[in-house]
Amino acid sequence: MKCIILAAGYATRLYPITENFPKPLLEVGGKTILDWLIDDISESGTVDEYIVVSNHKFVEHFNKWAGESRHNITVIDDGTTSNDDRLGAVRDIELAYKSLSAPGDCMVIAGDNVLDFSLTKFIECFKEKNASVVMRYYETDKARLSKSGVLSITGDGKITGMAEKPAEPESNWCCPPFYIYKAEDIARIGEALSDGCGFDAPGSLVSWLCKNADVYAFEMPGKRYDIGNVESYTKIKNEYRGITR
């Protein structure tokens, strides 16, 4: 399995910290955010390559970090230099997918998430379902639901629909940016974009795919910490205690 990590954002809400430095390489609990994610995923023994999609502004930061890593990491420059010319998450996924010499099953995650649980459980769910899976968590705040991807699911966790930032959410199940796609599903990303799939939010691919293939939702077994501004970053640095297995 390959793991595509979306890291081409500009994190403008974290300025001045991220004005000249990428958010995924910020330190939390003695390691970068990306190192927490990759070290954990590697415990599964399932992923043999990590493809980090950077923007052009920060690509050298990622190249330096990857060069010092013990993992098999490829850094891709999407060529953008600001929020104004960004490709969008789905197009970044397509860019990374097309770079693969041996396409297959793909995990896709955002590179700026801090978790207190292991993603190996998510990978186990993918293997058990033998189908594409995404993460889900229960959200009671309607305002937050209206700013998220919201899933409609059946009793066995199969996704019947997904709406990005709905004014009237149909459920309380939010979909954070963690996905594992079967080889035959991720291979349809070009078809999805040609068919009008949104390209800005990474969940737009899920919204298209669940109408064309079986996709299941795995309930998040812990907490995802949101680093949205300088205050929240400071708070998380002081409170984060690592991953519970």
N, C-alpha and C positions, 0 to 999 in steps of 0.2 A: 504494500500500500504506500502511496505517496501522501504527503501532507502539504497542502498549499496554505500558506500563512499570509493573510492580508495585512500589509504594513505600509500602505502607500498614503495614509492620511496625513494631515498637517496639524491636528490637535490644537487648533487656534485658541480654544478655551483655556489651554494650559500655558499660554504665553505669560511671562517671558521664558519659562523653563524649556518649552519645546519650540521656541522660535528658530533655534539653530540646532536642534537635537531631536531625534525621533522618540515618540512616546513609548513604543515597544521596548526600547533599550534603557528606559528609566529603571533605576534600582529600587527594589522592594525586598525587604528581608534579606539583604545580603546578596541577591542575584538580580539580573535583569528580568523583566516580565517575560521576555521570550525564553530565557533559560529555564524559568519555572515551568513553562508550558512544554517545551521540548524535552527536558529531562524527564518529566512525568510521562509523556506519550511514549518515550523510548523504553520505558519499563515494560510495555506490552510486547515488545519484540516484533511488532507488526509493521511499523513504518521503516522503510529503508532509505528514504530521502525526504528532506524538507525543502520546499521551494518558497522563499520569502519574496513577496512582491513589494518593492520599494518605489517611491517616487524618485525623480532624478536629484532633487535637492538633498536627500538624505542617503543616497545609495552608498556613498563611501563609508559612512558610519556602519552600515550593515555589512559591507564587504570586510571591514576591519574586524568586526565582531565575529563573522562567520569564519574568517581565517584563523581565529584563535579557539574555535569550538572543536570539541571532540566528535561532533556529529557530522553527518553528510548533509551539508547545507549548500543550496544553490541560491544566489541572490539575483533577482531579475529587476531591471530598471524599466518602469512603465513610461518613462520619458516626460512625465509631467513635472511642473515646477511650482504650482499653486493650486488652491481650491478651485480657481476659475477654469483651469484646463484639465482637471482630474478626469480619468477615464470612467470611474464608477466601479464599484466592487465586482459586479458580474463580468464586466469586460476585463478586469484584472484577473479574475479566475480563468477566463478564457485564454488570456495571454499566457498564464502559467501552464495551463493544461496543454496548450499547443507546443510548449517548449519541451514537454516530456518525450524522452526517447522511447519509453515503453509505457504507454498509458495503461491504466488499470483502475482499480478502486482508489478513490481519493477522499481523504479527510480535508475539509476546508474550515479554517478557523480565523477569527480576528486576532491579530497579534498584540492587542492592548488590553487583554482581560486577565485579571488576577482572580484565581480560584482557590477555594480551600478544600476541594475534593479532586480525586484522580479521574482523568479522562479515560483511563483503562477500562472503567466500567461501561463507558459509552461505546468503546470499541467492542467489548464483549456483547453488548446488545445488538450491534450491527451484525456480528457473526451469527448470533442466535436467530435473528429475523431473516437473514440472507436477503436483505432489501435495504434500500437507502433509509437512513435514519437522521433525525435532527433532534436537537435538545429542546426541552420545554420546561417552564416553571410557572407556578400559579401566582398571579398578580391580582390583588384586590382593588388597587387604585386605578380608577377609570382614566384619570389624566395620564398615567404612565402607560396604560394599555393603548391609549390613543396616539402614543408616540412610538409604538413598537409594532413588530409583526405579530399578529394574533392568529392562532391556529383553531380550526374546527376539527375535532377528532372523534372517532368512534370508541366504543368501550375497550377494544383491544389495542388502542393507540394508533390506529391507522388515520392518516391525515386526509380529510375530505376537502379542505380548503385553507387558504392562508391569505389574510388581508394585511397590507402594510399601512400602518397609522390610520386605522378606521375611526371615523367619527362616532360610530355606534358599534363597539366591539361585540362579537357574537359569542365570545367565551372569555374566560380568565387565563387562558393558556398563552403565555408569551413565548416567542422563539428567539433566544439569543443566538449570536453568530457562531454556532458549532454545528457542523454538518458532516455526514459521511455518505458519499455517493457510490453506488455500485458503478462498475466500469461502463456498463451499457447506458446508464443514466447520465453520468457526467459527459459522456461522449455526445450527448444531444444538446450541449450548451449553445452551439452555433445555431441549431434549429430553433432553440428557445428564443434567442435574440432576434432571429429573422421573423419569428412569429409574434413579436411585440413584447417580449419579456422586458420588464424594467431592468435598468442596468446600474442604478445608483446604489440601492440597498442590496446586500448579499442575499437576503431572504426572498427577493423577487424570483430567483431561480427555483426556490422551493415552491412558491406560489404557482409557477408554471408547471413544474414537474409533477406535483401531486394530482394534477388533472390528466396526466399522461402516463403515470406509472404508480406503483405501490410505494408509498413513503410512510414511515412510522415515526412516532415521537417518543423519545426517552426522557423520563422526568429527571431533572437535575437533582442529584443527591446531596447538594450542599449549597454554598453561597458563592455568588459572583460579585466581586467588588468593583464598583464603577469609579474610575478615576476621571472625573469630568472637569475639575478645575484645580487650582493650586491648593485650596483648602482641603479638598478630598484626598489629594495625593499625600499631603502631609499627614492626614489622619490615618490613611492606610499604611504608610511607612511605619507609623508608631504602633499600629495594632496588629498587623498581619503576622501570623504565626506559622505559615506554611500549609502544606497539603496533608490532609488526613486520609489515610488509606484504609 
